[in-house]
Amino acid sequence: MRTYQPQDKDAIIKMIDSIYREYGDTIYLEDADSDLLDIESNYLQDGEFWVEEGDTGQIIACIAVKRSLNSSKELAASLKRFYVLPEYRGSGIAQQMHNTVIEWCKENYINQIYLWSDTRFTRAHSFYSKHGYEKKGIRDMNDGAMPYQEYYFVKKIIIYK
């Protein structure tokens, strides 16, 4: 796993689009996915973006985190862009990437992480539940290529000082 480099952008977009297509959808860079057009300013200013490369150097997974405020206006982290290509799911890559995000949160004294996840991503929801996230709500979205819904998940992080 390594941090994002500008030359990764097109491969990340292609990878995420292929995952959306598993669900009959497509990437929508005009709105919902426009953050991917400028990863540097959307993630690296106040967070981090990591990728995992396969044996041939292709991007096979990504994950991002940003400092944010939760609904109570307290410092939190927003987990974003957590994707793993199907042939690498269950290999431990997701666990490794998630651990990196949790360590980043601890290093930045952030004790809560939250995310929104498309309701169709049931395998991801199992991962989140297994790792201590609580499902707290749902919302309707119309900013993609087609309407969709997202679940809201929250996890407390214990920081030892």
Backbone hydrogen bonds, N-H to C=O, Kabsch-Sander energy under -0.5 kcal/mol:
donor,donor_aa,acceptor,acceptor_aa,energy
2,R,51,V,-2.5
4,Y,49,F,-2.8
8,D,5,Q,-3.0
9,K,6,P,-1.3
12,I,8,D,-2.4
13,I,9,K,-2.4
14,K,10,D,-2.4
15,M,11,A,-2.4
16,I,12,I,-2.7
17,D,13,I,-2.5
18,S,14,K,-2.1
19,I,15,M,-1.7
20,Y,16,I,-2.6
21,R,17,D,-2.1
22,E,18,S,-0.7
22,E,19,I,-0.9
23,Y,19,I,-0.5
23,Y,20,Y,-1.8
24,G,21,R,-1.5
25,D,20,Y,-2.0
31,D,28,Y,-1.5
32,A,143,D,-2.3
33,D,28,Y,-2.4
34,S,31,D,-2.0
36,L,33,D,-1.7
37,L,34,S,-1.7
38,D,35,D,-1.1
39,I,36,L,-0.6
42,N,38,D,-2.1
43,Y,39,I,-2.3
44,L,39,I,-1.2
44,L,40,E,-0.8
45,Q,40,E,-0.7
48,E,65,V,-2.4
50,W,63,I,-3.1
51,V,2,R,-2.8
52,E,61,A,-2.3
54,G,58,Q,-3.0
57,G,54,G,-1.9
60,I,52,E,-3.0
61,A,52,E,-1.2
62,C,83,Y,-2.4
63,I,50,W,-1.9
64,A,80,K,-2.8
65,V,48,E,-2.5
66,K,78,S,-1.6
67,R,46,D,-3.1
68,S,76,A,-2.6
70,N,74,E,-2.6
73,K,70,N,-2.2
76,A,68,S,-2.9
77,A,112,Q,-1.9
78,S,66,K,-2.9
79,L,77,A,-0.6
79,L,114,Y,-2.9
80,K,64,A,-2.9
83,Y,62,C,-2.2
83,Y,81,R,-1.0
85,L,60,I,-2.8
88,Y,85,L,-2.1
89,R,85,L,-0.6
89,R,86,P,-1.2
91,S,88,Y,-1.5
96,Q,92,G,-2.3
97,M,93,I,-2.7
98,H,94,A,-2.8
99,N,95,Q,-2.6
100,T,96,Q,-1.8
101,V,97,M,-1.8
102,I,98,H,-2.5
103,E,99,N,-2.4
104,W,100,T,-2.2
105,C,101,V,-2.4
106,K,102,I,-2.4
107,E,103,E,-2.7
108,N,104,W,-1.4
109,Y,106,K,-1.6
110,I,105,C,-2.9
111,N,109,Y,-0.6
113,I,155,K,-2.7
114,Y,77,A,-2.7
115,L,153,F,-2.1
117,S,151,Y,-2.4
119,T,149,Q,-2.5
121,F,118,D,-2.1
122,T,120,R,-1.9
125,H,121,F,-1.8
126,S,122,T,-1.9
127,F,123,R,-1.8
128,Y,124,A,-2.7
129,S,125,H,-2.5
130,K,126,S,-2.4
131,H,127,F,-1.4
132,G,129,S,-1.6
133,Y,128,Y,-2.5
134,E,154,V,-3.1
136,K,152,Y,-3.5
137,G,152,Y,-0.9
139,R,150,E,-2.2
141,M,148,Y,-3.4
145,A,26,T,-0.6
148,Y,141,M,-2.1
150,E,139,R,-2.4
151,Y,117,S,-3.1
152,Y,137,G,-2.3
153,F,115,L,-2.8
153,F,151,Y,-0.5
154,V,134,E,-1.9
155,K,113,I,-2.6
157,I,111,N,-2.9
159,I,157,I,-0.6
160,Y,158,I,-0.5
161,K,159,I,-0.5
